[in-house]
Amino acid sequence: MKHILVTGGAGYIGAHACKALAQAGYIPVTFDNLVTGRAASVKFGPMVQGDLMDRAALDRVFADYAPQAVMHFAALSQVGEAMREPGRYWRNNVMGSLTLVEAMLDAGCRDLVFSSTCATYGDHDGVALDEDTPQHPLNAYGASKRAVENILRDFGASHGLNAVIFRYFNVAGADPAGEIGECHDPETHLIPVILEAILGQRPELVIHGRDYPTPDGTCIRDYVHVVDLVAAHVMGLNWLEAGRGSRVFNLGTGTGFSVANVLEQAGRVTNRPVPHRFGPRRGGDAACLVSGSTRATADLGWTPQHSTLEQMIGDAWGWIRSQQTAQG
């Protein structure tokens, strides 16, 4: 069985990727500093606690496990924080990734699946985004991810690094079997924030802006179920194993939902009112981000199976209720 190094494997998406890898016959090795990840989410393979800025720790994990490839999820990812503290994002996301790539190559590992973001595109109102859309990020989060993409291209040209880059749209939902789910501290993603407000675990939801150039004035996003997302990562790994080289893929459904749409659907799924109010716009937010790409379907054979708004909210609701029960 092949070992795959999963940076950020104790995080929301990384933990789901570890489960998908284990189900596909790989041994996922989590490398995580546990700043935002949770050790309790590491259930499907060994874990090494370490930081990407620690080259010696990376060298040890490559020596101990000889991973065939890397899935790189570890990153800071909060837009608001990126606007306030851009230096943290450039140091953590870019320098950490550069250290990882250099350690990989020195260990003879040349296949990388990278977690990027549609935030690299910036704001293209009314445009369905594909992989050739110009990248003009609005904040240090998107800019740092674009910088890492550039690093991967440069090392591909100079050292034969092969990278599948996935630009995510909004990831949502939870493992339908309930083994793992979304658990950030603090939580910033819309669907779990709505559900926590419904349960009284936080104050009323604040909707940031109602004057965007969208039909109902709230931001529009393309949501993809985390289980569908990580399935694409296993396909991307298979792509690299087949020697097909570097490629960029958008991961989205092509369907956009506004914040108001999500709020309404959450009320229907839970059969509970959603306490909310409107606040000012949040800096760095684009009005509309929706995928217009079919590349992942055409090249990888990826077709989202779980990415209806109803299922994404329903699986997230099941997870958050199970955690509430477990905590008494």
Secondary structure, 3 states (H helix, E strand, C coil): CCEEEEECCCCHHHHHHHHHHHHCCCEEEEEECCCCCCHHHCCCCCEEECCCCCHHHHHHHHHHHCCCEEEECCCCCCHHHHHHCHHHHHHHHHHHHHHHHHHHHHCCCCEEEEEEEHHHCCCCCCCCECCCCCCCCCCHHHHHHHHHHHHHHHHHHHHCCEEEEEEECEEECCCCCCCCCCCCCCCCCHHHHHHHHHCCCCCCEEEECCCCCCCCCCCEEEEEEHHHHHHHHHHHHHHHHCCCCCEEEEECCCCEEEHHHHHHHHHHHHCCCCCEEEECCCCCCCCEECECCCHHHHHHCCCCCCCCHHHHHHHHHHHHHHHHHHCC
